[in-house]
């Protein structure tokens, strides 16, 4: 999905007024070392590498002419003297041609890997503001995002990623590199990382609270290293060839297009997206308020995935076919699977293994619980964030009914299941006295 989205780039959009949604997505895939991450990554992304190689081969044939043009323009600019209006206009025109020629000298990029934020912005400028940040060993990319290198050392470098996810304009002014302006950058990300690197990202307050992690779809592989029995396992050549043809066609049709093609949406598909927003976000807001930054992205992610699914189904004819209810449903089903992995990653990152069960419950109640007549209640969802399962909470309430209770709280949507930390009898007596103004 990410490889196909990178092949599409800015060239295809889903029109659901008042917004248009692109295909680009962010993926964080977690897998243990020694389970074949690099082999899978190489097979799947190979067509993008091939497309980049072909673009650079075509570029190489004109590179020497462009270099000569740069030198000639520089010589011509040096000859212009004086401050008349005509000479200023002439020099301005030469400067514009010179900058354009210098940009065209740069190699073509579809995939980048180890790049600091300033370097990424320069790469956007020379590649029509379309890039894919993809790595089978994502630790170095995470280090760059954490700002451990370059002129952002000590500060996170996620601004360009946040803006390029949504296509927001960006302007940067640096003494050394000058000004960089991006009108509508489009970034696709696929990082394969080990579990410790995934936890590092989800434990970074800036990434969580600033919205970067809410933009990531999370995939978790439970694969383990296996014995080598001498069998060579690889995808069939026919499948790989068809995959390459598909991705190269998407690159040619959409990524290289001068303007984006537009997909219209069937009314039934629009209703599916609306219903999900209403029932899974708006109606459940009281229950998921603490994670609203993550849940508000789910419908948007489904729309992005639906653009890619639609393009894979219809190819160069995608803009002539409406998005169907089946494609919208498939996209939402994919998002539901990614959500499970995202919630597990959040729970793993926030879980302090040194705390006891009761301490974790108390901490959850303190941070996100709500006062009721019977005690302080905390949603099962927030308990799961601290590795307290629904079964554990129910067992605790059954074993200690004087301290805990399980209740269903009615919200605007489905009922919310909560664990209530009950007031003690002494505290209830004090509260009763307070209500009569006695205590």
Secondary structure as GFF3:
##gff-version 3
##sequence-region A 1 439
A	DSSP	alpha_helix	2	8	.	.	.	ID=ss1
A	DSSP	beta_strand	12	16	.	.	.	ID=ss2
A	DSSP	beta_strand	19	21	.	.	.	ID=ss3
A	DSSP	beta_strand	26	30	.	.	.	ID=ss4
A	DSSP	alpha_helix	37	79	.	.	.	ID=ss5
A	DSSP	alpha_helix	85	105	.	.	.	ID=ss6
A	DSSP	beta_strand	111	112	.	.	.	ID=ss7
A	DSSP	alpha_helix	117	126	.	.	.	ID=ss8
A	DSSP	beta_strand	130	135	.	.	.	ID=ss9
A	DSSP	alpha_helix	139	145	.	.	.	ID=ss10
A	DSSP	three_ten_helix	150	152	.	.	.	ID=ss11
A	DSSP	alpha_helix	159	166	.	.	.	ID=ss12
A	DSSP	beta_strand	170	174	.	.	.	ID=ss13
A	DSSP	beta_strand	178	182	.	.	.	ID=ss14
A	DSSP	beta_strand	186	193	.	.	.	ID=ss15
A	DSSP	alpha_helix	195	202	.	.	.	ID=ss16
A	DSSP	alpha_helix	205	209	.	.	.	ID=ss17
A	DSSP	three_ten_helix	213	215	.	.	.	ID=ss18
A	DSSP	beta_strand	216	220	.	.	.	ID=ss19
A	DSSP	alpha_helix	237	250	.	.	.	ID=ss20
A	DSSP	pi_helix	251	255	.	.	.	ID=ss21
A	DSSP	beta_strand	261	263	.	.	.	ID=ss22
A	DSSP	alpha_helix	267	277	.	.	.	ID=ss23
A	DSSP	pi_helix	278	282	.	.	.	ID=ss24
A	DSSP	alpha_helix	285	288	.	.	.	ID=ss25
A	DSSP	three_ten_helix	289	291	.	.	.	ID=ss26
A	DSSP	alpha_helix	292	295	.	.	.	ID=ss27
A	DSSP	alpha_helix	298	314	.	.	.	ID=ss28
A	DSSP	three_ten_helix	315	320	.	.	.	ID=ss29
A	DSSP	alpha_helix	325	350	.	.	.	ID=ss30
A	DSSP	alpha_helix	357	368	.	.	.	ID=ss31
A	DSSP	beta_strand	370	371	.	.	.	ID=ss32
A	DSSP	beta_strand	375	379	.	.	.	ID=ss33
A	DSSP	alpha_helix	380	384	.	.	.	ID=ss34
A	DSSP	alpha_helix	390	399	.	.	.	ID=ss35
A	DSSP	beta_strand	404	409	.	.	.	ID=ss36
A	DSSP	beta_strand	416	422	.	.	.	ID=ss37
A	DSSP	alpha_helix	425	435	.	.	.	ID=ss38
###
